[in-house]
Amino acid sequence: MQTQTSTASAYTDMFNMQSGIFNNALDGINDKDAVKRPNEQVNHLNWLLGHLATCRLMLLNLIGGKAADPYFNIYFKAISGETKYPTLQEIKDNWDFATKLLIEKIESITEEEMETEIPGKGGRPKDFISFFIYHEAYHLGQIGYARKFLGLPVLKSN
């Protein structure tokens, strides 16, 4: 069994912290309210949560893992009134699936591999992982705003 690198450990710590925030975002929300938007220019909670799960699977596949995302065609495009969105439980299940595989993949990457450009991808694993951590934090902030719009308590970070 390979020992986890310090870089991988830092990344998995960040993803685990953000998983806690993601799980807190589900507190008190139901499927009906999750698709409410303050206006047509703003994403709803369902899309934000589903998009984050989709992006974890995208990152997994980008850094050498393999997993299909059943919701890619829903959450990697703009919101559409014609779309039937998955339930919050389905999103949570996809998030848990993506997180388990992503953490395992990151833990398997050596320090040397973190620094090596992925052929045909235009970046190193650490570049992609760093960006996706930032991307998640950005959308978690949007989720906090969306919760306040719905009259829900502030998004907790613990």
N, C-alpha and C positions, 0 to 999 in steps of 0.2 A: 504494500500500500504506500502510495506517495504521500510525503508530508506536504501539507499546504504551504504555499509560499506566503511571504509577508504581504506581497502585492495582492494576491488572491484573497488573503484573509481580510485585508482592508476593504476590498470590493464586496466580499460576501457580507461583512458587517454592515456596510451601507445598504445593500439590498435587503438584508433582514430588517434593518431599522425602517426602511421605507415600506416593507411588507406590513409592519405593525401599524403604520399610518394608514395604509390602504385598508386594512381590516377595520380600523376605527372609522374610516369613511363610510362603511356600510351600516354603522350603528344608527338605528332609528329611521332608516330610509326604506321605502317600499317601492315596488316595481312601478306603480302608477306615478308617484312623485319623481321617480328617477329620470323620467323623460320630459319633465317640465323645464322650460327655458325662460330666462328673463326677457329675451328677445331673439329674433332669428339669427343674430350674429354670434350667439354664445352657445357653446356646447352644453349638453345636459349631462347629468351625473352618469347615466348609463353609458353614454358614449365615452366619457372620460375614463371611467373604470375599465370598460372593455378595451379601449385603446391601449391602456397601460399593460393589460395582460397580453394583447397582441404584440406589443413592442418587446416584451420579455421573450416571447417566442421568436421574434425577428432577430433579436440579439443572439439568442442561443444558436440559431441557424447560421448567423453571420460568423460566429467564432468557432464553428466546426461541429456543433451539435446537430441533432436531427429530430425534428418534431413538426407535425402538421398542426396548423391552427384552423379550427373549424369556423372561426369568426373573422378571419383576415379580410374577407370581402365586405364586411360590415364596418369594421373599425379602422381600416386604413383608407378611408375616403370620407368626404364631408357627410354630415348628417343629412338624411333624406326622410321626408315625411312618409315615404312609401315603404320604408324598411321596417321589418318586424325584428325588434331587438330581443336578444336573449334576456332571460330573467337575471336578476342580481345573483341568484344562486348559481346559475350557469356560468356567469362571469367569474364568480368566486372560485368555482371548481376549475375553470381554465387558468386562473391566476395561480392557484395552488399547484396545478400540473406544471405550468411554465416555471414557477419559482423553484420547485424541486429539481427539475432538469437543469435549469440555469445555474443554480448554486453548485450542483455536482460538476457541471462542465467547467465552471470557473476554478473550482478547487483542483481540477485535474491539469490546469495549465501551469507549466513551469515558468520561472522568472525569464529564462531565455526565450521561451515561446511568447511571453507577454510583449517582448521587445521586437519580435520578428514580424515583418509585414506578412499579412495573409495574402497569398497569391490571388490576383484578380480582384481584390477587395479594396485596395487603396488605403490601407491602414493596418495598424497592429491591433491585437486584441485589447490592449490597455486603452487605445484611443477610442475604440468603439464602446467599451464598457464605461469609460469615463463619460462619454457623451450621453449614453443611455441613462446613467445615474442622474445627470443634470436634467435630462428630458423628463424623467419620472418626477423629480422634485418640482419642476415647472408645472406639470399637470396636477400634482398633489396640491399645489397652491390654488389652482383653478377649482379643484374639488372643494377646498375650504370655502371659497367664495360661493360656489353653487349651493353648498349646505346652508350658508347664511341666507341666501336668497329664499330657500325653502323654509326658513324659520327654525332650522335645526341648530343644536349646540355647535360651538366652535370645534373644528377638527383637532383632535388630541394627537400629540406626537409620541405618546408612550403607550 
